[in-house]
Amino acid sequence: MSTSDLLTAEFADRDDAVLLHVRGEIDMGTAPVLRDHLEAAVTRGAGDTPVLLDLTRVGFLASAGLALLVEYHTRCRDAARPLRILTDGGAVLRAIQVSSLDNVLEVHGSVEDALADK
């Protein structure tokens, strides 16, 4: 099974945000795939629109993925472009909470909630 079988990502076209849907597992092996997509997200669309990272279909988030979220949170913040994480709970939210990153990252339950947060 290749890394691309374990993680897929695709953009959804929106005028009000850059929306990146991710599916699979985020670990040391798949983090580079996610990094490539996050890099594309940062340079996509209008510079002031938020980047919404939809992790609702991610079943596993390891420390390599958490580190990547912090890295891109910082990059987006420095560029005055918020990175907002979408999760409906489960393993992703648990990993974020256990690491206390819910105090750092912007975590939302839906696209609507993330866009309502100005």
C-alpha positions as CSV (number, residue, x, y, z in Angstrom):
1,M,0.0,0.0,0.0
2,S,1.5,3.4,-1.0
3,T,1.4,6.6,1.0
4,S,-1.1,8.0,-1.4
5,D,-3.4,5.1,-0.6
6,L,-3.3,6.1,3.1
7,L,-4.0,9.9,2.6
8,T,-5.8,11.8,0.0
9,A,-6.5,15.5,-0.2
10,E,-8.5,17.7,-2.6
11,F,-9.5,21.3,-2.8
12,A,-13.1,22.5,-3.0
13,D,-13.6,25.8,-4.8
14,R,-15.0,28.5,-2.6
15,D,-15.0,32.3,-2.8
16,D,-14.8,32.8,0.9
17,A,-12.1,30.3,1.9
18,V,-9.6,27.8,0.7
19,L,-11.1,24.5,1.7
20,L,-8.9,21.4,1.7
21,H,-10.6,18.0,2.4
22,V,-8.3,15.3,3.7
23,R,-9.1,11.6,4.1
24,G,-7.1,8.8,5.6
25,E,-4.3,8.8,8.2
26,I,-1.8,11.4,9.1
27,D,1.5,10.0,10.4
28,M,5.2,10.3,9.6
29,G,4.7,8.5,6.3
30,T,1.8,10.6,5.0
31,A,2.7,14.0,6.6
32,P,4.8,15.0,3.5
33,V,1.7,14.5,1.3
34,L,-0.3,16.8,3.6
35,R,2.6,19.3,3.7
36,D,2.5,19.6,-0.1
37,H,-1.2,20.3,0.0
38,L,-1.0,22.8,2.8
39,E,1.8,24.6,0.9
40,A,-0.6,24.8,-2.1
41,A,-3.4,26.0,0.2
42,V,-1.3,28.9,1.6
43,T,-0.7,30.2,-1.9
44,R,-4.2,29.6,-3.2
45,G,-7.0,32.1,-3.4
46,A,-7.1,35.6,-2.0
47,G,-4.5,36.3,0.5
48,D,-6.8,37.2,3.3
49,T,-9.3,34.3,3.1
50,P,-9.0,31.6,5.7
51,V,-7.6,28.2,5.0
52,L,-10.0,25.5,6.2
53,L,-8.4,22.1,6.7
54,D,-11.2,19.6,6.8
55,L,-10.0,16.6,8.9
56,T,-13.5,15.1,9.5
57,R,-12.5,12.0,7.4
58,V,-9.2,11.5,9.1
59,G,-9.1,8.4,11.3
60,F,-5.6,8.8,12.8
61,L,-3.5,11.9,13.6
62,A,0.0,11.2,14.9
63,S,2.6,13.6,16.3
64,A,4.0,14.3,12.8
65,G,0.6,15.6,11.8
66,L,0.2,17.7,14.9
67,A,3.6,19.3,14.3
68,L,2.5,20.1,10.7
69,L,-0.7,21.7,12.0
70,V,1.3,23.9,14.4
71,E,3.8,24.8,11.6
72,Y,1.1,25.9,9.2
73,H,-0.9,27.6,11.9
74,T,2.1,29.8,12.6
75,R,2.8,30.4,8.9
76,C,-0.8,31.4,8.2
77,R,-0.9,33.6,11.3
78,D,2.3,35.4,10.2
79,A,0.7,35.9,6.8
80,A,-2.5,37.3,8.4
81,R,-4.4,34.3,7.0
82,P,-6.1,32.1,9.5
83,L,-5.8,28.3,9.4
84,R,-9.0,26.7,10.8
85,I,-9.2,23.0,11.5
86,L,-12.5,21.2,10.9
87,T,-13.1,18.1,12.9
88,D,-16.3,16.4,14.2
89,G,-14.5,14.8,17.1
90,G,-13.0,11.3,17.2
91,A,-9.3,10.6,17.0
92,V,-8.3,13.9,15.5
93,L,-10.0,16.0,18.2
94,R,-8.6,13.7,20.9
95,A,-5.1,14.1,19.6
96,I,-5.4,17.9,19.5
97,Q,-6.9,18.0,23.0
98,V,-4.5,15.6,24.6
99,S,-1.6,17.6,23.3
100,S,-3.3,20.8,24.5
101,L,-3.2,22.2,21.0
102,D,-6.9,23.1,21.2
103,N,-5.5,26.2,23.1
104,V,-3.4,27.1,20.1
105,L,-5.2,25.9,16.9
106,E,-8.6,27.2,15.7
107,V,-10.8,24.1,15.8
108,H,-14.3,24.1,14.5
109,G,-17.0,21.5,13.9
110,S,-18.2,22.7,10.5
111,V,-17.4,25.0,7.6
112,E,-20.2,27.3,8.7
113,D,-18.8,27.6,12.2
114,A,-15.3,28.2,10.9
115,L,-16.5,30.9,8.5
116,A,-18.6,32.6,11.2
117,D,-15.5,33.0,13.4
118,K,-14.1,36.4,12.2
